[in-house]
Amino acid sequence: MSIFSKLSDINCPESLACDASGKNPSFEISFRADGIIPFPQVILHGEGRQKIIKDEAIGSRADDKGGYIYTAKIPAGLFAANHIHIQIEGCRQADLSRAGGDDWIKVYRDLRLEAPPRAARKIEIADGIKVYFSIHKHMHQPYYRAADPDYWDGEKDEIFGSRVGNYTGFLPAAVRQYDEGNLPHAGLSTSWSGSLIEQLDRCEAQGLCGGRFSGWKNELRGIAGAKTALGNPRMAFSAFGYFHPLMALIPERNIVRHIQWHQDAIRAHFGAEASKVLFPPETAFHVRMIPALKEAGIEAVIYDSIHRYRACRDYPYAGINEGMLPPNPAEQVNPPIDDWLQLHNIWAGSKISPSLMRPEYIAYEDPDGKIHKIIGIPAERYIGNEDARGGFGALQYADVLGQVYDRIVETGSFDPKHPPFFLLHSDGDNHGGGADSYYHHNTGELVRWLHQDPRFELTTSEDYLQRFPPDPAQAVHIEPGSWSGADNGDPQFMKWFSRYDQPYSPDLNSWAVLTALQNLVHTIEDSAPEHAALQEASRLMLTAETSCYWYWTGQDVWDKQVTEAANKGWQLLGSAVKQVGDSTGPTIFAPWVTPENPGGDCWGQGCLKAAPREATLHTFIHDLSGLKRSTLVLRTASGEKRLDLNNHGPYPSHTGASVSADYCTASLPVGAGNVRYYIEAEDSRGNVSRSALERIYLA
């Protein structure tokens, strides 16, 4: 019998109505293979988790064309109303232990589970209470070869060609409806990466994608002049990182440069100034970013709302359905609140707090005790995810936002000086949130609804902050983390640390390689700023920080991107190392701790289990002149303690890296309680660097 080579004739429902329990009914998915599938399976992704259908749940029969029909029986009650992503796959290897990534053939489908219809309710308006919200659309394409920005092929032509409307006229079409609908403060914000902008320029100049990007920015430049009632842009180009870096994991000076490069690109291409509100790539935020953001002129930063909720004492952790481990107690420093709300008719893996859905100042204390503050704007995790499936219609705005409104009225938590405000953010060029219907028909329905429902107002972030500025005397803490699409956006950013617990991690390899490159470029910048190759090497460094190069771990084409850029950077600057003085301290990568919650909970097989109390700190450090020492400084209630890090030498690379940073670890003291810590490193020339001040609870 021949092993299959392709899957076809997929029979999968596009939508199903949930039963009376609010969960999916039983149903079937069938597909054809042109031969025997040794290991067929169907994986359903939704609600931050997955369900695998395999073995006896999948039957097969031969067809009259020499192939086989496989039928997967999906049991009832797995998921509530939600968007379910379905992965149908089979392995071509009969021995799973020998199977590699190329042996799995996969196809994908999407299923919408519709909530049972609810009876219409009368709109009841409480005196003076209004909920404000805004919409954000993110646009990005990485360079598919970090070391070769001129690389292009038919696949890229297809990727860009399928998004012509997204990158030209869709956003202006939505904004015009706000304006023509007489919504005085309505608008949206949008983030555009520099790598996308550069590639669209190339499409225009070279006639790629059939010439459909000729004049691609004309409509965008035109709508950039539209203003709200307060004179702010109706379409704000958010501040952003030029090459889409994970800002929480790169040096401060590089954060500043990414933002400044992006500001220049927005001004040059769209004739507008970039907003002072930053949308960080992947909505990934850490308070240690604040000093760099302030240096770059940023006044407010967008973050995923769950990380504000989880930073409260007495947060009602929802268990494994939340998709993250319990918050580390060191992060839970904000006062408890009492208006927790479980949303219905959308997937919400944990409770939200309407009283916390508003801009506030966020504070960070550095190793010297200096406090840095910036305004934080919540992007509501669950409501935003639902809006991302298609906007008005996919998200039942009146019902879901109405639950937020009713809870505010019920708890008396409305503050007229700081009313609720949150963003609904999504990719502007993918799936439902990037569809033609989102920007055209569904936006029109949204405008009509807002005219009929005075409980809610669509506004830009800039207009809201001008009308309702937050109190700088009331600063809070935000737990680190990103949006839910990055493995639920955990505080440790583990989407970018995949396989960290295995003998070799492609992600850790890339961070080690990048850390060494950063130190090289920064040293030459400080010692020989006129070096002829410095500009090209600096660009390679910033390109190598593109977060996408960590996102698709296990695929060689992505795992080697950072190495290829770094190796080219060393070719350009490596010979200069012996010719210049070194006045630059070691480069220290942001440390991480395992287990994530020492003495708390960690992941088991589909459950939570007790985590060891013994914890290890990990980091990468590199210096061109060599490391003299690396020290962990711990601050506890009993005072300050300094520990030497154990240097294991360069992280072993499987991608042919020219240079990798040293992998350093330290065992953390058991039972130390609430700890603040930073790393100090000194090179052989006496240059000293310090990392940011971090926090963790050691049980």
Disulfide bonds with the S-S distance in Angstrom:
none
